[in-house]
């Protein structure tokens, strides 16, 4: 063996759970994307390949084709702006592992920088997750002087353009929350940049799901963190131009004075390679987190039932108005009645408004009884973790406040309130007592927990809380919600706990502690649909995702966007004689007939209980936009486009023949045969099809 081949045999190694060690010759087949660096180490897991060069820079490879260029992927930035990103590859360690994620391999790559910093990159791959790799990176100061670190970066990758005539170069899912309530799923245009900070991006808008996914028609790439509590990471995504492609990474800005011989470690991060849209990433992530112990709540049947909400009458409702609407809600096929904001004197005290409930608890108990007598279940609106100025709670228990490093309160803009700290025992016990009153004393069967501030909180510096560190408030928010749902279920095992974080992107670590998510004040029907796909990915294929009041959808009447994707339907209609602000939501004979039809379709089909088939269609690149659900042997397809007159593709069929029915009009469309069929159709806005096996 010559010297060149000896070097190849000892340094270049390709690992695969299914193939073992590959030969050096296989390393030469990677298609290079205008990058002259050479891979000295390749990790392979299914179709996911990660190539490292001699500086421990890396790039992602799919099916032996490089998706981007070699670049510093895991590195440090010092307080004076110096980047420590070149680490000369010196050693590797390989071991077999078997942990909560199953059987796999652990690979440790070691390199040393010119500044004397040693980097140990520990990668883990698993048989159960053949498209993912998990990273834990540590840095040791082997120099003789301290190094002040300002930031670490993991998984810094590029994805080059390969649109081949598609309508967009890239589509993306970005899990951060912003005050403008922007789309979670959107196409990328040149010049795009978004920081995706998982802390507070406004006083009361923050947190989210720490994943960014960017995809082309042929392949997609996602990064995120897989820690069991929220972390104040950023996941910047940018697309400057076609030459540089999409760029993404994950980072934490935190000052660390790294003394000689000391080490620091990043949190656990991951990369996922996929085909189709982002749904596969969310599904994998959900399953990984469940393996680690963060599992979704069991769902009572009542979480799937259609909803009427009294918010059409808004805060100045009268009890008589609400009671007077119950019979109509029942007649139209709705199962829940929600008393919304306005029953209380203030946020924080949560006293009953004496003008509406002059006899206090007795009046509220009677109110709930009337809802039940009308044949409906009762749910109550509540905005915990908020306290208004001038309240008794603020006067007597200011110790509950979340305070910043200067001792100032954190504002909640919508209610002109202040944040309470969710990690403080006093806040937790006070909130649990309120749940016991609302559900135990008053008799409500469910809670509508509402407010953009519920999704995330800022670090808390209140000295009375004795936090181990300020970020404890951030990391323990999920534990607060766990206490809330546990208390509710102790009173009523079938309690429905809906959390509506008003326009924010759901924080994944909160999702296990609710059993009904919602589109949370959608701005468009597109938001209803793509938020639905997202929640089904994060919570489960049969999650009871609520499409919110239909009045918030396009034309204030788009039931099709909820019904077709398997979302729970709801409305805040008011009675025909309503005046003032409630008049805009008043029923008329035509609306009542049409809406009752939609609610009846929903109740008959009950598609949320089916299995959402999120990987069949790409929500960005496939046209028309398509969603599919399987329930028993039947399949349901929902197509959305402003105008469509062409073929649609019916994927996911078994071998056999199906009768095709338009389940809105109840008209037969024809017959098709599986496993894939095409059908010529014409529609405006939507088309809802049911495919019934002829063998059924």
LINSUL-V81816 format. One record per residue. N is the residue number from 1. PSI is psi in whole degrees, 0 to 359 (* if undefined). OMEGA is omega in degrees with one decimal (999 if undefined). D_CENTER is the distance of its C-alpha to the mean C-alpha in whole Angstrom. Layout:
n = [N	N]
psi = [PSI	PSI]
omega = [OMEGA	OMEGA]
d_center = [D_CENTER	D_CENTER]
This chain:
n = [1	2	3	4	5	6	7	8	9	10	11	12	13	14	15	16	17	18	19	20	21	22	23	24	25	26	27	28	29	30	31	32	33	34	35	36	37	38	39	40	41	42	43	44	45	46	47	48	49	50	51	52	53	54	55	56	57	58	59	60	61	62	63	64	65	66	67	68	69	70	71	72	73	74	75	76	77	78	79	80	81	82	83	84	85	86	87	88	89	90	91	92	93	94	95	96	97	98	99	100	101	102	103	104	105	106	107	108	109	110	111	112	113	114	115	116	117	118	119	120	121	122	123	124	125	126	127	128	129	130	131	132	133	134	135	136	137	138	139	140	141	142	143	144	145	146	147	148	149	150	151	152	153	154	155	156	157	158	159	160	161	162	163	164	165	166	167	168	169	170	171	172	173	174	175	176	177	178	179	180	181	182	183	184	185	186	187	188	189	190	191	192	193	194	195	196	197	198	199	200	201	202	203	204	205	206	207	208	209	210	211	212	213	214	215	216	217	218	219	220	221	222	223	224	225	226	227	228	229	230	231	232	233	234	235	236	237	238	239	240	241	242	243	244	245	246	247	248	249	250	251	252	253	254	255	256	257	258	259	260	261	262	263	264	265	266	267	268	269	270	271	272	273	274	275	276	277	278	279	280	281	282	283	284	285	286	287	288	289	290	291	292	293	294	295	296	297	298	299	300	301	302	303	304	305	306	307	308	309	310	311	312	313	314	315	316	317	318	319	320	321	322	323	324	325	326	327	328	329	330	331	332	333	334	335	336	337	338	339	340	341	342	343	344	345	346	347	348	349	350	351	352	353	354	355	356	357	358	359	360	361	362	363	364	365	366	367	368	369	370	371	372	373	374	375	376	377	378	379	380	381	382	383	384	385	386	387	388	389	390	391	392	393	394	395	396	397	398	399	400	401	402	403	404	405	406	407	408	409	410	411	412	413	414	415	416	417	418	419	420	421	422	423	424	425	426	427	428	429	430	431	432	433	434	435	436	437	438	439	440	441	442	443	444	445	446	447	448	449	450	451	452	453	454	455	456	457	458	459	460	461	462	463	464	465	466	467	468	469	470	471	472	473	474	475	476	477	478	479	480	481	482	483	484	485	486	487	488	489	490	491	492	493	494	495	496	497	498	499	500	501	502	503	504	505	506	507	508	509	510	511	512	513	514	515	516	517	518	519	520	521	522	523	524	525	526	527	528	529	530	531	532	533	534	535	536	537	538	539	540	541	542	543	544	545	546	547	548	549	550	551	552	553	554	555	556	557	558	559	560	561	562	563	564	565	566	567	568	569	570	571	572	573	574	575	576	577	578	579	580	581	582	583	584	585	586	587	588	589	590	591	592	593	594	595	596	597	598	599	600	601	602	603	604	605	606	607	608	609	610	611	612	613	614	615	616	617	618	619	620	621	622	623	624	625	626	627	628	629	630	631	632	633	634	635	636	637	638	639	640	641	642	643	644	645	646	647	648	649	650	651	652	653	654	655	656	657	658	659	660	661	662	663	664	665	666	667	668	669	670	671	672	673	674	675	676	677	678	679	680	681	682	683	684	685	686	687	688	689	690	691	692	693	694	695	696]
psi = [129	172	322	317	326	316	318	317	330	339	319	125	133	120	135	137	333	338	346	215	128	162	162	327	329	338	339	358	356	130	121	143	74	42	123	359	158	135	128	351	132	124	131	128	105	231	352	122	141	115	135	138	188	344	8	26	158	170	159	140	137	122	46	16	125	131	344	193	159	132	159	116	329	118	175	153	129	169	338	13	2	138	125	96	356	117	111	120	125	335	164	154	136	135	152	139	158	100	202	338	2	199	145	198	147	130	128	122	133	135	160	134	166	337	358	19	126	132	129	110	112	119	141	135	151	147	324	337	75	3	7	156	140	140	133	119	133	153	133	131	101	6	182	3	152	150	121	113	134	334	145	153	135	155	51	103	163	152	115	160	138	61	333	49	10	165	345	152	316	155	160	150	128	120	15	164	136	155	332	0	45	167	145	332	128	154	155	137	152	138	358	144	135	133	326	51	135	7	209	118	356	175	322	22	118	184	194	198	121	65	137	131	128	135	151	180	325	338	154	160	131	149	160	187	153	32	156	1	158	147	150	63	164	149	73	136	129	155	90	309	173	331	317	341	190	139	134	151	174	140	158	127	111	128	128	124	98	103	161	134	356	157	155	154	144	171	172	127	170	162	143	132	137	168	147	198	197	350	320	322	313	321	314	314	314	316	322	313	327	319	326	352	354	87	154	154	150	148	123	152	327	342	344	357	146	152	133	134	138	6	345	332	351	197	331	31	158	151	321	322	314	311	323	351	346	316	320	320	316	316	326	0	9	152	338	147	124	123	117	193	137	353	346	161	329	161	130	299	318	37	149	137	116	341	332	328	70	334	19	227	321	317	319	321	318	321	313	320	319	324	313	321	334	359	21	157	150	131	143	135	145	142	79	173	18	142	131	150	144	4	160	322	317	322	317	338	51	346	340	346	143	125	147	183	343	7	14	154	160	124	145	111	319	318	9	51	179	150	142	151	122	345	7	132	321	319	316	311	321	318	321	321	324	319	318	323	312	319	324	306	312	332	16	144	350	166	135	101	123	143	137	336	348	343	327	160	164	163	144	130	16	117	339	346	344	43	144	329	154	327	359	324	321	312	338	12	318	323	327	313	328	318	324	309	327	316	316	318	337	329	317	105	337	19	138	121	104	130	122	96	44	82	352	163	119	132	118	321	350	336	326	349	32	156	16	117	168	157	354	73	60	147	339	167	329	320	320	316	312	332	324	314	320	312	322	323	318	327	336	154	340	26	139	75	128	126	1	180	130	335	346	354	178	136	15	28	17	76	331	327	333	311	315	329	0	42	149	139	156	164	158	37	154	169	155	328	7	146	175	216	333	343	331	344	12	140	146	169	319	315	317	316	314	315	322	324	314	317	324	317	315	312	325	314	323	56	334	335	350	185	115	124	73	344	358	326	142	116	342	306	333	131	137	166	129	140	145	144	138	132	109	227	355	150	144	130	137	123	138	128	150	319	132	132	79	191	152	152	130	103	162	10	157	170	121	177	148	142	132	126	134	108	359	311	348	31	139	135	329	198	148	165	143	176	344	137	155	145	130	124	162	131	162	132	303	159	126	118	140	129	119	121	134	340	355	*]
omega = [-179.8	-175.7	-179.2	-179.7	176.1	179.5	179.9	-175.9	-174.8	-175.7	-177.2	-178.7	176.7	-176.2	174.8	179.2	-175.5	-173.1	-177.0	-176.5	179.8	178.3	179.3	-177.7	-179.4	180.0	-174.8	-175.2	179.2	175.7	-176.7	179.1	177.5	-178.7	-174.6	178.1	-179.3	177.8	175.0	179.3	179.7	171.4	-178.1	176.2	-174.1	177.9	-179.6	172.1	174.5	179.5	176.0	175.3	-173.8	177.1	-174.1	162.7	-177.7	174.5	-179.4	-179.1	175.7	179.0	175.9	174.7	179.1	-179.4	-179.9	-177.9	170.7	174.8	178.6	-172.5	175.9	-173.5	-179.6	170.9	-178.1	-177.1	177.5	174.6	178.9	177.3	176.4	-169.7	177.0	-179.1	-176.6	-177.8	-176.5	-175.1	176.5	175.1	-178.0	-179.6	172.7	-179.1	174.8	-175.7	-175.4	177.7	176.4	-178.9	179.6	178.3	175.1	-179.0	177.7	177.7	-174.6	178.1	-178.1	179.6	177.5	179.6	179.0	177.6	176.2	177.1	173.5	179.5	179.7	179.7	177.1	177.3	-171.9	175.5	-176.1	-176.4	-171.5	177.0	-172.5	169.2	-176.4	-173.1	163.5	-174.6	175.8	-179.6	178.7	179.1	178.4	178.6	-178.1	-177.8	176.8	175.9	-177.8	-176.5	178.3	-173.2	166.7	-178.6	173.0	169.9	177.6	-173.3	172.2	174.3	-173.4	-178.4	174.1	-168.7	177.7	174.5	179.2	-176.1	177.6	176.4	-179.4	162.9	-176.4	163.9	179.8	-168.0	-177.7	-178.6	-180.0	-175.3	-179.6	175.1	-176.0	178.9	173.2	-178.1	-175.8	173.0	176.6	174.6	177.9	-177.5	-177.1	172.9	176.6	-173.0	179.5	176.2	-176.9	170.4	-177.1	176.7	169.5	-175.2	-177.2	174.2	179.6	-178.5	-175.8	174.9	-170.0	177.3	167.2	-178.0	177.0	-176.0	169.4	177.2	-172.6	-174.0	178.5	-175.2	179.9	172.9	177.6	173.1	-174.9	174.0	-176.6	174.4	179.9	176.2	-176.4	179.5	165.7	177.3	-175.9	174.7	179.4	175.3	-176.8	-178.3	-176.7	-177.7	-177.2	-179.7	177.0	-179.5	179.6	174.5	175.9	-174.7	168.7	174.1	178.5	-176.9	176.5	175.8	-173.7	-177.9	176.6	179.6	177.2	179.3	171.5	-176.2	174.4	169.3	177.9	177.5	-178.5	170.4	177.3	176.5	-176.4	172.1	-169.7	-174.9	-170.6	-174.1	-179.3	177.9	-178.4	179.1	177.1	-178.5	178.5	-178.2	175.5	-177.9	175.4	176.2	-179.7	176.4	-178.4	-173.3	-179.6	179.5	168.4	-171.0	173.6	-179.8	-176.9	178.0	-179.9	-173.2	-174.5	-164.7	163.1	-178.7	-177.4	-177.4	173.8	177.2	178.2	-167.8	-176.1	178.8	167.9	179.2	-179.4	177.8	-177.7	179.6	-178.2	-179.0	-172.3	-177.8	179.2	177.3	178.2	-179.4	-178.2	175.1	178.9	-171.7	-178.9	169.4	-175.9	171.4	-172.9	-177.3	176.3	179.3	-171.2	175.8	-176.9	169.3	-178.9	178.5	179.5	171.7	175.2	177.4	-175.9	177.4	-178.5	-178.5	-173.0	-179.9	172.8	-174.3	-177.9	179.2	179.4	176.2	178.2	178.6	178.9	178.1	179.5	175.4	-179.5	179.0	176.1	179.2	-177.8	173.0	-173.7	177.0	-175.8	175.6	-179.2	178.2	-179.7	179.0	178.1	175.6	-179.0	170.4	175.6	-178.9	175.5	-179.1	-179.7	179.6	-172.0	-174.8	176.5	177.3	-179.2	-172.8	168.2	-177.0	176.6	-175.3	177.6	179.1	-178.9	178.9	175.7	-172.9	168.7	-165.9	-170.5	-177.8	-177.2	-174.6	176.2	176.4	164.1	-176.9	-178.1	-177.8	-178.8	-175.5	-179.8	177.4	-177.9	-176.7	178.1	-179.0	177.1	178.6	177.5	177.4	179.5	178.4	-175.0	-176.0	-179.0	-177.4	-175.3	173.4	178.5	-179.5	-178.8	179.5	168.4	-177.0	-160.7	172.6	-179.6	-177.9	-175.0	-172.8	-178.0	179.1	177.4	172.3	-176.1	-179.3	-179.3	-175.5	-179.1	-176.4	179.0	177.5	175.3	176.3	-173.2	-177.6	177.8	177.7	178.9	-171.5	-176.0	177.3	178.5	178.8	175.3	179.6	176.2	178.3	-179.5	-177.4	176.7	178.9	179.4	-176.7	173.3	178.0	-178.0	-177.7	179.3	179.8	174.4	179.4	177.7	173.6	-177.4	-178.0	171.6	171.0	179.2	177.3	-171.3	170.9	-175.4	-174.8	173.2	-171.3	179.8	-173.4	169.9	176.1	169.3	173.3	-172.6	179.1	167.6	176.7	-179.5	177.2	-177.0	172.6	175.0	176.6	176.6	-173.8	-176.0	172.7	177.0	178.2	-179.9	-178.5	176.5	176.6	-175.0	-174.6	-179.2	-172.8	179.3	-179.2	178.9	177.6	-178.0	-177.8	-179.8	-178.5	-179.6	179.6	177.8	-178.8	178.5	-179.6	178.2	-174.7	-171.7	174.3	-175.0	-179.0	175.1	-176.7	-173.0	-178.5	-179.4	176.8	173.2	-178.6	178.7	-179.0	174.4	-177.2	174.3	-176.4	-174.5	-177.1	-176.6	179.3	177.8	-176.2	-178.8	-176.3	-177.5	-179.7	-174.0	173.9	165.2	-174.9	-178.5	179.7	-179.1	-179.4	-177.9	-177.0	177.0	177.2	179.7	-179.2	177.0	176.0	179.8	-177.4	179.7	-174.8	-179.4	-174.2	176.7	178.5	174.3	179.7	178.3	-175.8	-169.5	-177.6	-178.7	-174.4	176.1	-174.5	179.4	-170.6	-180.0	177.6	-3.7	175.1	-172.9	174.4	-177.6	-179.9	173.6	176.1	-170.8	178.6	-177.7	175.9	-177.8	-178.1	176.4	-179.9	-177.8	174.6	178.5	177.5	-178.8	176.9	-176.2	178.9	165.9	-178.0	-179.9	-176.5	173.6	179.3	170.2	175.1	-177.8	-177.3	-178.7	167.9	-178.5	-178.1	169.2	-170.8	169.2	-179.1	-176.9	-179.7	176.0	-177.0	-178.3	177.7	176.6	177.2	179.5	11.2	175.0	-178.5	174.2	-174.5	177.2	-177.9	173.0	179.3	170.7	175.6	-176.4	171.6	-177.9	-175.8	172.5	178.5	-174.3	178.4	178.9	179.3	-176.3	999]
d_center = [53	53	52	49	48	48	46	43	44	43	40	38	36	34	32	31	30	32	34	35	37	38	41	41	42	38	37	39	37	34	34	34	33	35	35	38	37	37	35	37	34	31	29	28	25	25	25	23	26	26	30	31	34	37	35	32	30	28	26	24	26	26	29	31	30	29	26	27	29	30	29	28	25	25	28	29	29	32	33	36	33	35	32	33	32	34	35	38	37	39	38	36	35	34	33	32	30	28	26	23	21	25	27	27	29	29	30	31	32	34	36	38	37	40	40	40	36	35	32	31	28	27	25	24	24	24	25	22	20	22	20	18	20	20	21	23	26	28	31	35	37	40	42	45	43	40	37	35	31	29	26	24	22	21	20	22	22	23	22	26	26	27	27	30	30	26	25	23	23	20	16	13	9	9	6	9	10	14	17	17	14	14	12	9	11	14	18	19	23	25	25	21	20	17	17	13	14	12	15	16	17	19	21	18	15	13	10	7	5	8	8	10	12	15	17	20	22	23	21	17	17	13	14	12	13	13	15	15	14	13	15	16	15	15	14	17	17	20	22	26	28	28	31	28	25	21	21	18	18	17	19	20	23	25	29	31	34	35	38	41	40	36	33	29	26	23	20	19	17	16	17	16	18	18	19	18	14	11	10	13	11	8	11	13	10	10	14	14	13	15	18	18	18	14	14	13	16	18	18	22	23	23	19	20	23	23	23	25	25	28	26	28	31	29	30	34	34	37	36	39	37	34	36	38	35	34	36	35	31	33	35	32	30	28	27	26	27	25	27	25	26	30	31	31	33	31	27	28	32	30	34	35	36	40	40	38	38	42	43	39	38	40	39	36	36	39	36	33	36	37	33	34	37	36	34	31	28	28	25	25	23	22	21	21	22	24	27	30	33	36	35	36	33	33	37	37	34	33	32	29	28	25	28	27	30	32	32	31	28	25	25	22	23	23	25	27	26	26	23	24	23	21	23	26	28	29	26	25	28	29	25	26	30	28	26	29	31	29	28	32	34	33	32	28	26	23	21	19	18	17	17	15	16	15	11	13	17	19	22	25	28	30	33	33	30	31	28	28	26	25	21	22	20	17	17	18	16	14	18	19	17	18	21	21	20	22	25	24	24	27	29	27	26	24	23	20	18	15	13	13	12	14	12	10	6	5	6	6	9	10	9	12	14	13	15	14	10	11	11	12	15	15	17	18	18	16	13	13	13	11	8	10	9	6	6	9	8	6	8	11	13	15	13	14	12	14	15	17	20	22	24	20	20	23	26	25	26	23	23	23	19	18	21	20	17	17	16	18	20	22	24	26	29	32	36	38	40	38	39	37	33	33	35	32	31	34	34	37	39	37	33	34	35	32	30	31	31	28	27	30	28	25	27	29	26	23	21	18	20	20	18	16	17	14	16	19	19	17	16	17	20	22	24	24	20	20	18	20	20	22	24	27	29	28	26	24	23	22	23	22	25	27	30	30	33	33	32	29	28	27	25	25	28	31	34	36	37	35	36	33	33	31	30	30	34	35	37	37	36	38	37	35	36	33	31	30	32	32	33	35	33	33	31	30	26	25	27	26	28	28	30	32	34	38	38	37]
